[in-house]
């Protein structure tokens, strides 16, 4: 099963804006982009700000103050992504990169620098906002920003550990995060520039916001970059990250679990190191976090841990992960449900876990997720259910909860899910024997009515031929299915008809009109050359005024009707000419051709008349041929007439074909106004059909 993907970071732009607003509450708001009437005026204003930056790189108080104001205004404007391109086009990037550095001291300058760290912080902040658009990332890096940003990270070592220092370090880490986001080349450049050791050090910083920013940067750098992962681990980040998992600050543990998740992805070695560092229990604890994003990350991480080995799967369950994971399945957050189902799917690959997940109430919410409009969520739920039904203890619970119907009738979005469901159905079928079957039969007897019906419906599809008689005749499963067919609920009628049709095709794998032999006794066939041939003819039939030459020996062997005619006390016994008053010539000729050859092609235009003749003269083999032809023409519109025809001429195969057609096409059939009356009328025959079919030994079906 593939690892699902989720958003690996909050929108940094949103986070940066929130922090900025907190820092500037009560201050004068400088107009952002929407404060300008035209794009031309905005562009002019941005150019003026860039010009200020290009002319104020010095330690003079006025220059520092002007540069600080310029970066502050640019940050306000850059929060509107629609004008970020304009800011870049106005040449802001190289100007901002210059101001990531401390300007050279003025002559005679001695003492605290004016606005120390403030201009650098503002410049890093604006560059981070510009880097939100991927097309600007490389431009900023090529302008030399990374080297200066790494230098800013080092400022946490300064003796003056002030708010200003914390701010510039945090903005530098945030800018690195945005520059490296989904950019493999820049992630590597960040490592080459030496940023990772300093970011790891910042995980232990006293300021929570700095910790969070450092963790966010490491999270981005670790994603799909093995060399970065290796260096992060070598810098001893894991012990600190594990401690951060226990933080009461949701922002801290969210970033920490994200870093660990990216570190262990596709890296079994790091996964083991993370577990050895003690991450398992803190991650399980995060399943109950008030932060849904942390819950998602924790569930995803547990899914990754569960792929490591069987022991880990067991340990995760033993340490209390199952209940919160199941609770998460009822969340309104689709991604949270997806990650929970992913983790449960991995855990469900172990036998005892399968029983535990079901025992803790996992089956019902997982089944409900099959109705999701999210393909990944639907697939994760299906995969978990596939694991659960591997345990015989879960089969009855799933069927009782309506799981078979959910799997059978679900509308699955992706082919991978459809394949998984097909395997689940096959696995269920393989379990229906021995104690599982006995348990289901017990429940089918003692449970409430709707549960009994669910079991009967499932068994109709899943049982082996050897068990069908016990289930549906001896244990009254047939009554439950027939009851559904007579229900006033269209849904129940549909389910019942589908199940009965499936049961019928299992009991009678071939069409009833094809199954029977043409005649129960050996026949004597004179051959095609003697049909209506006067040679050796000893009886003549008069049909529509024309003579048809026949041979008594052939007729006597064909049916009881002709034997009675010529051996009994009827006047035809000694008659040379026998009149046939009620059969058309072409019909009679086909009937005689069958008698002489044992076979004949029956066209649908003549099939009903030929059926009448075959019934009159007790030619069972010919009747079957006629029934077969007629049955091929059954439709929703004429099935009622076809059934009446079968009754009129005792055409049992045609009657069974009508029953099977009604069951197979029940959804269309039940739209006809006369359908309910016909169902009531033929219910005894439906019952008789199934009782006869199910009574046959399996090898005779």
N, C-alpha and C positions, 0 to 999 in steps of 0.2 A: 504494500500500500504506500503511495507516495505521500511525502510530508506536505500538508497543506500550507498555503502561504497566507499571511495576514500582514497588515500594515505594520512595519517594524519601527515606526516612530510616530509620535504625534506630529501634526504640522508644526515644524519649528517656527515658522513665521507667526503662527497664532500664539505660541508660547512666548516668543520674543516680544510680541506686542503686549501681551498681558503683563509681563515683567516691566516693560517700559512704562505702561500706564501706572503701575504700582509705584514706581520710582518718581513719577512726575505728578502725582495727585496734588491738586491745589496750585500747580504752577500754570503760568500762562501758556495756553495752547497755541502753537504756531500753525497757521492754516496748512492743510494737506492739499492733495491734488484737486479735490472737489471745490476748493475755495477759489479756484481760478476760472475766469469766464471762458477762456479759449485755450486750446492746446498751444497756440503760439505764445501766449503770455506765460503759460507754465514752462515751456521750453526756455524762454528768456530768463525766467526766474532760476531754473536749474543751472543754466550757464553762469549766472551771476554767482551762485553758490560754489560752483566748481572753480570759478576764477578766484574766489576768496581762498579756497583750499590751496590753489596753486601759488598763492602769493603770501601765505602766512606760515610757512614752515620755519618757525623760529621760536626762540624762548621769550620774546618780548610779550609783555602782558597783553597788549592790545591784539597781537597776532593770535596768541593762545585763546583768548576770549572769542575772537572772530571765528577761529577754526572750530571751537566747541559749538558755537551757535550754528554754524554751517552744517556740521554733521547732525546736529539735533533736528534741523529743518529737513535735511535729506532723509533722515530716518522716518519722519512723519510721512513724507511724500512716498517713500519706497514701500510703505505698508499697503499701498494700492498697486497690486500686481499689473494693472493695465498700463501703468506709466514707468514700470521698471526698465523697459527697453529704452525709453526716452532718456532716463537717467544715465544709462550706459552709453547711449549715442552721444550724449553731451560731454563725454570724457571723464566721468566721475571715477572710474575704476583706478587709473594710475594716480589720480590725486589722492584718493582715499588710501591707497597702498602706502604712499609716502608718509601719511600721517599715522600709520601703524607704528612708526618709530618715534623715539624721543628726539626732539630737535637738539642741535648742538647748543651748549650753554653760551649765553651772552657774555661779553667781556666783563669781568669782575663779578659775575654772578656767583653768589655763595649763599646757600640756604635752600629751603624748600622750593621746588619748581612750581610755577604757577599752573593750576589745573592739571597737576601731575596725574597721569593715567586716564584723565577724562576724555581728552581728544582721541587717544588711541582706542579707548572703549567705544566711543561713538563711531569711529571709522570701522572697527571690527563689526559693530552691530549693523551698519549700513551694508557692508560687503556680504554679511550673512543673509540679509534680506534680498540682495541682488542675486545671490547664488541659489535662491529658491527655484529660479528658472534654469534648467540644465544647460541651456545654450550659453550661459554666462560663466559657468564654472571654470572652464579651461582658460577663458580670457583672464579671470582674476588670478588663477594660479600662474599663468604665463607672465603676469605683471609683477610676480615676485611675492605674492601675499603670504604663501605658506611659511617661508623662512621667518618673516616678521611675526606671524601668528604664533609660531613655536616659541619665539623669544618672549612673547607676551605671556605664554604659559609659565615661563620660568619666574615670573615676577612674584609668584606666591612664596618664593623663598626669601623675599626681601624682609628686612626687619620691620618695615612699616606694614603690618598685616591689616590694613584698613579696609573700610568698605569700598574705597576706590580701587584698591588692588584686587579685591574679590570680584568687583564688577568687570574689570578689564580681563581678568583670567577667564571668567565665565563667558564673556562675549567672544573671546578668542576660541574657546572650545566649541561654542555654538556655531561660529563661522566655519570651523573645520568640519563640523557635522554636515552642514549644508553643502559645502564644497565637495565632500566625498560621497554624498548621497547618490547611490546607484551609478557611481563612476569608478570603475575598477582601476583605471590608470591613476586617478588622483588618490585613491586609497593607498596605492603603492607608494606614490610620491610622499604622502604624509608620513609613512613609515621611514622612508629614506631620509626625510628631513629630521627624524628623531623625535617625533611628537609623542609616540606611544608611551615611553617610560614616564614622561611628565604627566600624561593623562592618568596613568595608573597611580602615580603619587597623589594626584588630586582626588582620588576616590576616598582618601582619608582626611580630606580637608575639613576644617571645623564648620565651614559654611555649607548648609544643605544644598543651596542653589549651585554652588561650585561642584559639589559631589554629583549632583544630577546632570549638570552640563558635561562633566568628564565622562560619566557613564554613558550619556547619550552619544558622545563622540566615539567611544570605544565600541558601542553597539553597532554603529554604522560601519566603522572600520573593520569589524570582525565578520560582517556579512559577506559570505562567499569570497573570502580572501584567506587562504590557508596560511600564508606567511605572516599576515597580521595576527591571526589567531595564535599562532605559535609564539610570537613575540609577546603578546598580551599575557599568555600563560607563563612564559619564562620570566616576565617581570613581576611574578607573584601576585597577580590580580585576584586569583580565585578566593583566597581566604577573606579578603576585604569584601568582595562581591557577595559571598555567602552571608557575611554579617549584615550587609546592606539589605539582604532579602528579609531580614527580621525587623527592618525599620518600620516605625509607625507612620512615617511620612510616605504616603502612597506614591508620590512622584519618585522618591528614592527607590522603593522596592520595585516599582514598575520598570525603571531603567535598568536596575540590576538584573532582574529576571530576563529582560530583553538581551542584555549582553551575554548572559550565560546561554540563553537559547541559541544565539548566533554562533557562539563558540562551539557548542556540541554538535551543531548540524553537520552531518556527513563527516564527523570526526570521532570514531569510536575511542581513540586514545584519550582525547580531551574529555569525552563523556565519562570515562572511568575516573579521570582526575577530579572532575567536578563532583562525582559521587563520593570519592574518597575525602574530598574537602568538606563533606557534610551538608551538601545542598538539598538532599532528598526531602527531609522533614520540613525545612523552611518553605520549599516550593509547594509541598502539599498544604501547608498552612495558608499559602496565598490563594488557594482555591476558595477560601472564605473571606477574602479581602473585600472591602467596600468599593474597591476600584475594579470595575469590570475589565479594564484593559490588563490589569495585573492578573486577574483570573484567567483571561484568555491566554496570556503568555505562559502562565503556570501550567495550564492544561496542555498546551502545545509541548512544553518542555517535558511533562510527564509522559506524553506520547513518545517523545524521542528517547527518554530513559527506558521506556518499556520495550523498545526495540533492541535494547542491548543484549539481554539474556533472560532466560526464564526466571532466574532467582530475583532479578530486579522487578519483574512483573508482580511476583508474589509479595515482595517487600512493599511495593507501592500500595497494594490492597491492604496488607496487614497494618500499615501505618495510617489508614483511615481516609484514603483518597476516594473510594467508590461513592460514598453517600453524597459528598459535595459535588462530584462530577455528575451524578444523576440529577441532583437538584438544579444544576446549571442547564440541563436539557429543557427545562421549562422557562428559561429566560426569554425575554423579548428581544434580546440581542442575538442576531443571527450568527455573527462570528463567534460569540461565546458558546452557543450551542454547537457550532461546527467543531470548535477546538475540543469541547468536552466529548463529543461523539468520536472524534479522532483518538483521544486518549483511551476511551473505553474500548474502542476497536482494537487497539494494540493490547490492552489488558486482557481482552476476551480471547486471546490466542492461547491462554492457559486454562486447563480443565477446571480447577477449583475456582479460579476467578470467574469463569463463565457462570457457575452456580451462584457465586456471591453477588454478581451484578444482577442476576434475575431475582435473587432473594431480596435484594434491597430496592426492588421496584423499578428496575431499568427497562423492562420489556415494553410497557405501555407507552412511556414517552418516546422511546426509540421508534416504535411503530408510528406514532403520530408525526414524527419527522419525515416519514416517507411521503407525506403530502406536501412537503416544503417546495417552494418555487426556486430554492437555491440548489443548484446541481451538486456542489461540493458537500453541503449539509446532508442532502438526500443520500449521497454515496457513502459518507461516513456512517450514517445510521444503518444503511443496508449492510455495510461491511461488519459492523458490530453485531448485528443480528445473525449474520453468517457464522460468526464465531460462537455466539451463544447457543445456536441449535446443534453445535457439535457435541454438546453435553445432553445426554438422554434425559437428565432431570429437568431440562428446560423446555422440552418439546411440548408437553401437555400444557404448560403455562402459556406458551406462545399461541397455541391453537385455541385455547380457551379465551384468550384476549382478542381473538379475531385476526391474529397475525397471518394466517394462511390467506384469508380474503384480501388483506392489505397487500401482501406480496403478489397475489394473483392479479388484482385489479388495478394496482398502482400505475400511474403514468410517470415513467422514469425518464429523466431528461437526457442523460448521457449513456452511451453504449456500455461503458465500463460498469455503470450501475445495473443496467439490464443483465449483463453477464453475471454479476455478483448475485442478483436475485435468482437467476436461473440455477446457479450453483447451490444457493440456499434451499430452493425447492427440491433439488436433487438430494441434498443432504437430509432434508426432512423425510423424503420418501425412503431413504435407506434406514431411517430410525424406526419406521412403523412396523415393529415386530416385537415379540417377547414381552418384556415388562412394560415397555412404552405403550404397546397396543393394549395390553391388559388394563393399564391405568386409564387409557382413553375410553375403553369400553365401560369401565366402572363409572367414569364421570358421565358418560353418555346415558347412563341409567339413573344416576342420583342427582345430577346437577339441575339447575333451573333450565327452563325450556330453551332459551336463546343460546345457552352454552351447549346444550345437547345438539342443537342444530348446527352450530359452528363446527363441532366435532364431526358430525355426520358429513357435512360439506367437505371438510378437509380429507376425511378418509375416502370419500368417493374418488378423489384425485390421487391419493397417496398410497392406498392399500395395495397389497399384492393380490394377484388372482386367487391364490390359495385361501386368502382370508375373507374374500368378499361375501361368501355365503354366511359365515359366522357373524360378520358385522351387520349386514343389511337384512338378512332373513332371521337368523337366530336371535340377534340382539336388537331387532326392530329399527335399524338404521334406515331402512326403506320407508317406513312410516314417517320418519322425520323429514325426509326429502320430499315425499309426496305431499306432506302437509305444507311445505313451503310453496309447492306448485299451486295449491289451492288458496294460498294466502291472499289477502287484499292488498298487500304491499308489492308494488312492482319490483322493488329491489330484491325482496325475498323470492319472488317468482323467478327473477333473472338468475339469482344464485342457485335456486333449486333446479332450474332447467339445465344450467351449465353442468352442475354436478351429475344430474341424471344422465345427460348425454355422454359425459366422460365415463360414467359407470357402464353405460350401454356399449360404448366402443371398446371398453376393456373386456366386457363379458362376451361381446360379439365383434371380434376384430374386423370382420368383413361384412359387406352388406347382406342383410337377411335374404334378399332375392338371389344373391350369388352363392349363398352358402349351401343350399340344399342340392342333392343330386337330382337329375332330371326324372328319374323313376326309381321306386324302391325295389323293383324286380327286374331281372334281365329281360331284354326285349329281342324280338326277331324282326330284323329289318330286311325287306326284299331289295331295297335299293332304289335310287332315283329313276332308273330305267323303267320301273314298273308303275310309276305314278300315272294314273289315268291311261293305262295301257290295256287294250282288249286281250292281249296275249294271256291265255290261261285265266282270264277274268271269270269269276263265277258269281258275281253280284254287281248290279248296276244301280247307281244312285241317280235320281232325277233332281237336279238343282237348277231352279229358275228355268225349267223346261229343257235343260241340256243334260246329256248323259255323262256320268263320271264312272269309269270302269275301275273296279276294285277287286280284291282277293280276300276271301273270308279268312284264310289262315293268318294273314297279316293283321286283319281287324280283330280276330279273336285274341291275339297275343297283346293287343295294344291297351285294352281297358276292360273293366267290368261292365261298362255300358254296352259295348259291342258284344261281349260274351253273352250278356242277358238277351240281347237282341236276336242273336243267331242260335243260341243254345236253349233259350227259354221257351215259354209258351206264346211268344208274340207272333203276330202274323208275318213279320219280316223273316221269320226263321226259314220259311220255304220259298219266299218271294224272290223272283228273279230281279225285279226292279223295286227299289225302295225310294220312296219320295221323301225329300228333305225340304220341308215347307218354310222354315224360319231362318235359314242361313244363306247369305249371299254367296255367289259362285266363288269369288276370289278368296273369301274367308274359308269356305269349305275346301278349296284346293290347297291352301296353306296348311290346314289341319291335316289333310290326307298326306301331304308331303312330309310333315313331321312324323306321321305314323309309319311311313315307308322308309324314312332316312334317319330319324332320331334327332334331327336338328332342322332349324329353319330360321331365316332372318325375319324378325318381326318389326315392321315399320310402325311408328307411333300413330299414324293415321288409321291403322286397321287393328291396333293392339286391343282396344276395348271389345270390339266385335269378336275377335279371335279368342279373347279371354272368356267371353260368354259361351262360345262354342266349346272350348276346352273344358269349361266347368260342366256343361251339359253332358259331354261324353266322357267325363272323368279322366281327362288326360293331364295328370299332374305335372309331368315334365313340361308340356306346352304351356300350362298355366304359369309355371315359374318364368318361362321366357317372356310371356306377355306381361307379367307383373314387373319384371325387370325393366322392360321398355317403358311401361306406364310410369314406374317410379322415377325414372329419369326426367319426367316432365312435371313432377310435383312442384307447385309454387305456393306462395302465401295465399294467392287469390283462389286457387283451386283445391287446396288440401282438404277442405271440408267435403267437396264432391268426390275426391279420390278416396277418402275414408268411407263414404257411403258406397262407392263402387266395390271396395274390398269387402264390405259387409254383405252386399247383394250377391256376390259370387264366392263367398267364403275364401277370399284371397288373403291368406294369413301373412304371406310375405309382403304383400302390398300394404296391409294394415300396419305391420311393424315398420315398414319404410315411412309411412305417414307419421307414426309416433316419433320416430327418430328425427324426421324433418321438423316436426313441431318443436321438439326439444332443442334442436340445433338452431333454429331460426325463431326462437321464442320471442325475442325482443321485437321483431317485425310482426310476427304472428299476433301478438297481444294487442296490436294497434287496431285490429279489425273488430268491429262491433259485435260480431258473433263468436269471437274467440273464447270468451268465458263459458258460454253455453256448450261449445264443443269440448272444452276441457272437462267440464263436469260430466259430459256424456261419455267420454272415452277414458275417464279415470280408472274404471274397472279393468279395461283392456291394458292400460299402461301398467297397472299393478300385475296383471297376469303375465304381461311380457317380461317384466323384470323378475318375477318369481320363477318363471321358466328358465330365463337366461342365467340367473344366479344359482339355480339348483344344479346346473351342469357342472361336472368336474372341470377344474381349470384347464386341463389338457384337451378338453373337448370344446372349448369356447371358440 
